[in-house]
């Protein structure tokens, strides 16, 4: 039914017949594989990185944590003989942790700021204590005389995000940092990007970068000084832990999980540890628009092109009429949401859901193509609820994976998340799973 159904002209379908049947069958099918691992709840988010040197220097709020990856390495008994792939590498927690265990790894991401952060954080392990502080002091002496570096200032948020004097000084700091040699240039640029939010009126909140005019705004030079001091402490801490002596350099690539680049090393990956964007309307090109506009796109047109090229997990995603999810549960949810379209807080939610599962089917098929036989996959995903309709993303992806040649071995529920007050008021309190999926390639 799913393959023949036109998503935007579905009035002829018998809604009563299809409603909930597919979801009930999925829950029955995978119930024996579901178990709670609520002890991992704090580790499937960035919260667990707040105490981890180096990784805590840049707040990438969608990342999972270092202890989570450590637990997965132990659970899978991974060693230097393995080859780990993270096709949605983000902050780079997977490849960073793998590197500290001397396990070869490859991180891929479509967002250039993610690739930069994941590539640059390990450089701190090579820095000598005091090196960043010395570079900062040398740059500070001349920063006020620098011509401001270009940024994508035609993007709307850049016109209102900063006090004018902060934006000017930040651009001068960028120009100063660009004169440094590698790896100081990359590390100092990372620290500069990490303070943009603090020096602005913005906050990364939900699916958008929100303006908070009442928010206290940090002075760029003082904020950067504090960040350099923090980085210096982490360099010393990492050296005390011996991280610089047990390091296996990962490969980080700008690329698309739906069509992975050529393998960068010999052999096939035999493990994936990852978390794709959730189908929750979060637009990474908006959340990280300040960083993107400062260092990775030259103008609004480039930012917009990037927005429409990433995995379609946000409401601005473009979906053509012939892109129809193949899984019947997705179709079931779309049918039900069509009945409630006038209640949806954004009418593009059904298109986002359709685009997301079309994309994730391509992602899973790509994994089946590149992974070694008997390869294992560990993936953190989040279920969602729209207008009372639960979308069991974890079970749908497991079912799609089976069609692509994977077997589901376990589904761990790491935590239960609440619903919005509006949803609870209208439809009651229903827990939403955040799950860890375990697959093996057959």
C-alpha positions in Angstrom: 0.0 0.0 0.0 2.8 2.4 1.0 4.4 2.3 -2.4 1.2 3.0 -4.3 -0.2 5.7 -2.1 0.1 9.4 -3.2 0.7 11.2 0.1 -1.0 14.4 -0.9 -4.1 12.8 -2.4 -5.2 10.1 0.0 -8.9 10.8 0.5 -9.9 7.4 -0.9 -8.1 5.3 1.7 -10.3 3.7 4.4 -8.9 5.5 7.4 -10.7 3.4 10.0 -9.2 0.2 8.5 -5.6 1.4 8.5 -5.6 3.4 11.7 -3.1 2.1 14.3 -3.0 -1.4 12.8 0.5 -1.1 11.6 1.8 0.5 14.8 0.2 -2.2 16.9 1.8 -4.9 14.8 5.2 -3.3 15.0 5.0 -3.0 18.8 4.0 -6.7 19.0 6.8 -7.8 16.7 9.6 -6.0 18.5 8.3 -6.3 22.1 10.7 -9.3 22.9 13.7 -7.1 21.9 12.8 -4.1 24.0 14.5 -3.6 27.4 15.1 -0.6 29.6 18.7 0.8 30.1 17.8 4.0 31.9 21.3 4.1 33.4 22.3 5.4 29.9 19.8 8.2 29.9 22.3 11.0 30.6 24.7 9.6 28.1 22.6 9.7 25.0 22.7 13.5 25.2 25.5 16.1 25.3 25.1 16.3 29.1 27.5 13.5 29.7 30.3 15.5 27.9 30.2 18.5 30.2 32.9 16.9 32.4 35.0 15.4 29.6 38.1 17.4 28.7 38.4 18.6 25.1 34.9 17.5 24.1 33.3 20.0 26.5 35.0 23.0 24.8 32.4 23.2 22.1 28.7 22.8 22.9 27.2 20.7 20.2 23.9 20.0 21.9 22.8 17.2 19.7 25.8 15.0 20.4 25.8 11.9 22.6 28.4 11.6 25.3 31.9 10.1 25.6 30.8 7.6 28.3 28.1 6.3 26.0 30.6 5.5 23.3 32.9 3.9 25.9 30.0 1.7 27.0 29.4 0.6 23.3 33.0 -0.2 22.8 32.9 -2.4 25.8 29.6 -4.0 24.9 30.8 -4.9 21.4 34.3 -5.9 22.6 35.9 -3.6 20.0 39.7 -3.5 19.5 42.4 -2.1 17.2 41.4 -4.7 14.6 38.0 -3.0 14.1 37.0 -0.1 11.9 34.3 2.2 13.2 32.2 4.5 11.0 30.0 7.3 12.2 28.1 8.7 9.2 26.5 11.5 11.3 29.6 12.4 13.3 28.5 15.8 14.5 30.9 16.8 17.4 33.0 13.7 16.7 32.4 11.9 20.0 32.5 8.5 18.4 35.7 9.0 16.5 37.3 10.8 19.4 36.6 8.0 21.8 37.7 5.4 19.2 41.0 7.3 18.7 41.7 7.1 22.4 41.3 3.4 22.2 43.5 3.1 19.1 40.6 2.0 17.0 40.6 3.1 13.4 37.6 5.3 12.7 35.9 7.4 10.0 33.5 10.3 10.7 31.3 11.8 8.0 28.9 14.7 8.2 27.0 17.0 5.8 27.3 20.1 8.1 30.7 21.8 7.5 30.8 23.2 11.1 30.5 19.7 12.4 33.3 18.4 10.2 35.5 21.3 11.3 34.8 20.7 15.0 35.3 17.0 14.8 38.6 17.5 12.9 39.9 20.3 15.2 39.1 19.0 18.7 41.8 16.2 18.5 44.4 18.9 17.6 44.3 20.0 21.2 46.0 16.7 22.2 49.0 17.8 20.2 49.2 21.3 21.8 51.9 22.2 24.3 50.8 23.8 27.6 50.8 27.6 27.3 50.8 27.6 23.5 47.2 28.9 23.2 47.7 31.5 25.9 50.8 32.8 24.2 49.0 33.0 20.8 46.0 34.8 22.4 48.2 37.4 24.0 50.1 38.1 20.8 46.9 38.4 18.8 45.2 40.6 21.4 48.0 43.2 21.1 47.1 43.9 17.5 43.4 42.8 17.2 42.0 46.3 17.3 44.0 47.4 14.3 42.9 44.5 12.1 40.6 45.0 9.2 37.4 43.0 9.9 37.2 39.7 8.2 34.3 39.0 5.9 31.2 37.1 7.2 27.9 36.2 5.6 26.3 39.4 6.8 23.4 39.3 4.3 21.8 36.5 6.4 19.0 37.9 8.5 20.1 36.6 11.8 23.5 38.2 11.4 21.9 41.6 11.2 20.3 41.3 14.6 22.3 38.7 16.6 25.1 40.9 17.9 25.6 44.3 19.4 27.4 46.2 16.5 30.6 46.6 18.5 30.7 42.9 19.3 30.3 41.9 15.7 33.0 44.2 14.6 35.4 42.9 17.3 34.6 39.3 16.5 35.3 39.9 12.8 38.7 41.5 13.8 39.5 38.5 15.9 38.7 36.2 13.0 41.0 38.2 10.8 43.8 38.0 13.4 43.3 34.2 13.9 43.4 33.6 10.1 47.0 34.9 10.1 48.2 32.0 12.4 49.8 28.8 11.1 48.3 25.4 11.6 47.2 23.9 14.0 47.0 27.1 16.1 44.8 28.7 13.4 42.2 25.9 13.5 42.2 25.6 17.3 41.8 29.3 17.9 39.1 29.5 15.3 37.2 26.7 17.1 37.5 28.6 20.3 36.2 31.7 18.6 33.2 29.9 17.1 32.5 28.4 20.6 31.9 31.9 22.0 29.6 33.4 19.3 26.5 32.4 21.1 27.7 34.0 24.4 28.6 37.2 22.6 25.2 37.5 20.9 21.6 37.9 21.8 20.8 34.4 20.6 20.3 31.0 22.3 20.2 27.6 20.7 16.7 26.6 21.8 14.8 23.8 20.2 14.7 23.8 16.4 15.7 27.4 16.1 18.3 30.0 17.1 16.2 32.3 19.2 16.7 36.0 19.9 16.8 36.9 23.6 17.1 40.6 23.8 17.2 40.5 27.6 20.1 38.1 27.7 23.5 39.4 29.1 26.0 39.5 26.3 29.7 38.7 26.8 32.5 40.9 25.6 34.3 39.0 22.8 37.9 39.4 24.0 37.0 38.5 27.6 34.9 35.5 26.5 37.8 34.3 24.2 40.3 34.7 27.1 38.1 32.5 29.3 37.8 29.9 26.6 41.5 29.9 26.0 42.1 29.4 29.8 39.5 26.5 29.7 41.3 24.9 26.8 44.7 25.2 28.5 43.3 23.4 31.6 41.9 20.7 29.3 45.3 20.3 27.5 46.9 19.7 30.9 44.1 17.4 32.0 44.4 15.3 28.8 48.1 15.0 29.2 47.7 13.8 32.8 45.3 11.1 31.4 48.0 10.2 28.8 45.6 10.8 25.9 48.4 12.2 23.7 50.3 8.9 24.0 47.4 6.5 23.0 46.0 8.4 20.1 44.8 6.9 16.8 44.0 9.7 14.3 40.5 9.4 12.8 39.6 10.4 9.3 36.9 13.1 9.1 35.1 13.7 5.8 32.5 16.2 4.6 29.9 14.0 3.0 26.4 12.7 2.9 25.2 9.5 4.7 22.7 8.9 1.9 25.7 8.6 -0.6 28.9 8.0 1.3 32.2 9.2 -0.1 34.9 6.7 -1.1 36.3 4.7 1.8 39.4 6.6 3.1 41.3 3.6 4.2 41.8 -0.1 3.5 39.1 -2.6 4.6 35.4 -2.2 5.2 33.9 -0.7 8.3 32.6 -3.4 10.6 30.9 -1.2 13.2 28.7 1.9 13.1 28.1 4.0 16.2 25.9 7.0 15.4 22.8 9.1 15.9 21.1 10.6 12.9 19.1 13.9 13.2 15.8 13.2 14.8 12.6 13.9 12.9 11.8 16.7 15.4 11.9 19.8 13.2 15.4 20.8 14.4 17.2 22.7 11.6 20.9 22.4 12.2 21.6 25.1 9.6 19.5 27.5 11.8 20.8 26.3 15.1 24.4 26.8 14.0 23.8 29.7 11.6 26.2 32.0 13.4 29.1 29.6 13.1 28.2 28.8 9.5 28.0 32.5 8.6 31.3 33.3 10.3 33.4 30.6 8.7 31.7 28.2 6.3 29.2 30.1 4.0 29.8 33.4 2.2 26.2 34.5 1.8 22.5 33.6 2.3 22.3 31.7 -1.0 25.0 29.3 0.2 23.3 28.9 3.5 20.0 28.1 1.8 21.6 25.6 -0.5 23.1 23.8 2.5 19.7 23.9 4.3 18.1 22.0 1.4 20.9 19.5 1.1 21.0 18.0 4.6 18.9 15.1 5.8 15.3 16.1 5.8 14.5 16.3 9.5 13.2 19.9 9.5 10.0 21.6 8.2 11.7 23.5 5.4 12.7 20.3 3.7 11.6 20.0 0.1 9.7 16.8 -0.8 8.5 16.0 -4.3 5.1 14.3 -4.9 6.6 11.1 -6.1 8.8 10.6 -2.9 6.6 8.2 -1.0 7.8 6.4 2.1 7.7 2.6 1.6 6.9 1.7 5.2 3.2 1.2 6.0 3.5 2.7 9.5 4.8 6.0 8.1 1.9 6.0 5.7 -0.5 5.2 8.5 0.7 8.2 10.5 0.5 10.5 7.5 -3.0 9.5 6.9 -4.0 10.3 10.4 -2.2 13.6 10.4 -4.0 14.5 7.2 -7.3 14.2 9.1 -5.9 16.6 11.7 -4.1 19.0 9.4 -6.0 22.0 10.6 -4.7 21.3 14.2 -1.0 20.9 13.3 1.1 23.8 14.5 2.9 23.6 11.1 1.3 22.2 8.0 4.6 21.0 6.6 5.1 18.4 9.3 3.7 15.6 7.1 6.1 16.5 4.3 9.0 16.5 6.8 8.1 13.0 8.0 7.8 11.7 4.4 11.2 13.2 3.4 12.8 11.9 6.6 11.9 8.3 6.1 12.7 8.4 2.3 16.1 9.7 3.3 16.7 7.2 6.1 15.8 4.3 3.8 18.5 5.5 1.5 20.9 5.8 4.5 20.3 2.3 5.6 20.7 0.9 2.1 24.0 2.8 1.8 25.2 1.2 5.1 24.3 -2.2 3.7 26.4 -1.5 0.7 29.6 -0.3 2.5 29.7 -2.4 5.7 31.6 -5.6 6.0 29.7 -8.9 6.4 28.4 -9.4 10.0 29.0 -5.7 10.7 27.2 -4.3 13.7 25.2 -1.0 14.0 24.5 0.9 17.1 22.2 3.9 16.6 20.5 6.3 19.0 17.1 7.5 17.8 14.1 9.4 19.2 10.4 8.7 18.8 8.1 11.7 18.3 4.5 12.6 18.7 2.6 15.0 16.5 -0.9 16.1 17.3 -1.4 13.0 19.5 0.0 10.6 17.0 3.0 8.6 18.1 5.6 7.9 15.5 7.7 4.8 16.6 10.8 5.8 14.7 12.9 3.1 16.5 10.7 0.3 15.3 10.2 1.7 11.8 13.9 2.0 11.3 14.4 -1.6 12.6 11.8 -2.8 10.1 13.4 -0.9 7.2 16.8 -2.3 8.2 15.5 -5.8 8.0 14.4 -5.1 4.4 18.0 -3.9 3.7 19.7 -7.1 5.1 20.1 -6.3 8.8 18.8 -8.2 11.7 17.7 -6.4 14.9 19.4 -7.9 18.0 18.2 -5.5 20.7 16.4 -2.2 21.4 17.5 -0.5 24.6 15.2 2.3 25.9 17.7 4.8 27.3 15.0 7.3 28.6 11.4 8.4 28.3 10.7 11.9 27.2 7.6 14.0 28.0 5.3 15.7 25.6 4.5 19.4 25.3 2.0 20.9 27.6 -0.3 21.4 24.7 -0.1 17.7 23.6 -0.6 16.5 27.2 -3.6 18.7 27.7 -5.3 17.5 24.5 -4.2 13.8 24.4 -2.8 12.9 27.8 0.7 12.1 29.0 2.3 9.4 26.9 6.0 8.6 27.3 8.1 8.9 24.2 11.1 6.5 23.9 14.6 7.5 23.1 16.2 4.2 22.1 19.5 2.6 21.2 19.1 0.2 18.3 21.4 -2.8 17.8 21.6 -4.4 14.3 23.8 -6.9 12.6 24.4 -7.2 8.9 23.3 -10.6 7.7 
